[in-house]
Amino acid sequence: MTTKKVFIFLIFSCLIFNTAIAQESKIADKKIKTLTIESDVGDFFFNGGSLYLGYAVNRNRGFIGFTRNINPARKQPDLYSEKRNAVITLGYNYFLSKKQKGLFIGSDIDYTNITISSLTTNETKNRELIKLGFRIGYAWIPFKKIGLVITPYMDPRFKFGAKETYFTGVPEPYKIGRFNGYGGIDVGWNFTL
């Protein structure tokens, strides 16, 4: 997928999110607005990091995130490694509670640029993927005065653009599955606006 198509899709997604916020704002008597800054702690275990910025009005939260890390190839760890050069995420969450905490459901879309490396030949190849996911999680705010938020979540995703990648001299191709069950724990701060 070209960068232009990804950019157009991201703009379209933002418009949909803004429409949802506008509708909720018209209905609600009291607007609750917050800004959230979080990072997925699991990314640090894979020599990387992440940053997610979220903006919420009442029960609706939109977020954008950036991730970068190095993962061992889960299915073929002795043949390949995978480096996520850039993962750009756009998402939407709907809180079941009016207080922007507790259980939420939502969806997200990722643009992922990865480099696959053969451990036997040192050859590398780049791939681009689009991932569409359904998100369910729980926003826990244990210390409201400092705004600490801990958000465990599950995010099963379907991958578009996933295909086998062949390397010279390697007996089997690198396989990118079309579906993966993903989860994490985001930790960060929640600021009331």
Residue pairs with C-beta under 8 A, 6 or more apart in sequence:
1 111
1 128
1 130
1 160
1 161
6 88
6 111
6 130
9 109
10 88
10 90
10 111
13 90
13 109
14 62
14 90
16 92
17 60
17 62
17 90
17 92
18 62
20 60
20 62
20 92
21 57
21 60
21 62
24 57
24 58
24 59
24 60
25 31
25 57
25 58
28 58
31 57
31 58
32 56
32 57
32 58
32 98
32 99
32 100
32 192
33 55
33 56
33 57
33 192
33 193
34 54
34 55
34 56
34 61
34 100
34 190
34 191
34 192
34 193
35 53
35 54
35 55
35 56
35 190
35 191
35 193
36 52
36 53
36 54
36 55
36 56
36 61
36 63
36 149
36 188
36 189
36 190
36 191
37 51
37 52
37 53
37 54
37 188
37 189
37 191
38 51
38 52
38 54
38 149
38 151
38 186
38 187
38 188
38 189
39 49
39 50
39 51
39 52
39 186
39 187
39 188
40 50
40 52
40 67
40 184
40 185
40 186
41 184
41 185
41 186
41 187
42 184
42 185
43 49
43 50
43 67
43 68
43 69
46 69
46 70
46 71
47 69
47 70
48 67
48 68
48 69
48 70
48 84
49 67
49 68
49 69
50 65
50 66
50 67
50 68
50 69
50 87
51 65
51 66
52 63
52 64
52 65
52 66
52 89
52 186
52 188
53 63
53 64
53 65
54 61
54 62
54 63
54 93
55 61
55 62
55 63
56 62
56 93
56 95
56 100
58 98
58 100
59 94
59 95
59 96
59 97
59 98
59 100
60 92
60 93
60 94
60 95
61 92
61 93
61 94
61 95
61 100
61 104
61 106
62 90
62 91
62 92
62 93
63 89
63 90
63 91
63 92
63 93
63 108
64 88
64 89
64 90
64 91
65 87
65 88
65 89
65 91
66 86
66 87
66 88
66 89
67 84
67 86
67 87
67 89
68 84
68 85
68 86
68 87
69 83
69 84
70 81
70 82
70 83
70 84
71 81
71 82
71 83
71 84
72 81
72 82
73 79
73 80
73 81
73 82
73 116
73 174
75 175
75 177
76 172
76 174
76 175
78 119
79 118
79 119
79 120
79 170
79 172
79 174
80 116
80 117
80 118
80 119
80 174
81 116
81 117
81 119
82 114
82 115
82 116
82 117
83 114
83 115
83 117
84 112
84 113
84 114
85 113
85 114
85 115
85 126
86 111
86 112
86 113
87 110
87 111
87 112
87 113
88 110
88 111
89 108
89 109
89 110
90 108
90 109
91 106
91 107
91 108
91 109
91 135
92 106
92 107
92 108
93 104
93 105
93 106
93 135
93 137
94 104
94 105
94 106
95 101
95 102
95 103
95 104
95 139
96 102
96 103
96 104
96 105
97 103
100 139
100 190
101 139
101 140
101 141
101 149
102 138
102 139
102 140
103 136
103 137
103 138
104 135
104 136
104 137
104 138
104 139
105 134
105 135
105 136
106 134
106 135
106 136
107 132
107 133
107 134
107 135
108 132
108 133
108 135
108 155
109 130
109 131
109 132
109 133
110 129
110 130
110 131
110 133
110 157
111 128
111 129
111 130
112 128
112 129
112 130
112 131
113 126
113 127
113 128
114 126
114 127
114 128
114 129
115 124
115 125
115 126
116 124
116 125
116 126
116 127
116 165
116 174
117 123
117 124
118 124
118 167
118 169
118 170
118 174
120 169
120 170
121 167
121 168
121 169
121 170
123 167
123 168
125 165
125 167
127 161
127 163
127 165
127 176
128 161
129 159
129 160
129 161
129 162
129 176
130 159
130 160
130 161
131 157
131 158
131 159
131 160
132 157
132 158
132 160
133 155
133 156
133 157
133 158
133 182
134 155
134 156
135 153
135 154
135 155
136 153
136 154
136 155
137 151
137 152
137 153
137 154
138 151
138 152
138 153
139 149
139 150
139 151
139 190
140 149
140 150
140 151
140 152
141 147
141 148
141 149
141 150
141 190
142 148
142 150
146 189
147 189
147 190
147 191
147 192
148 187
148 188
148 189
148 190
149 186
149 187
149 188
149 189
149 190
150 185
150 186
150 187
151 185
151 186
151 187
151 188
152 183
152 184
152 185
153 183
153 184
153 185
153 186
154 181
154 182
154 183
155 182
155 183
155 184
156 179
156 180
156 181
156 182
157 179
157 180
157 182
158 178
158 179
159 176
159 177
159 178
159 179
159 180
162 176
162 177
162 178
163 176
164 173
164 174
164 175
164 176
165 173
165 174
165 176
166 173
166 174
167 173
167 174
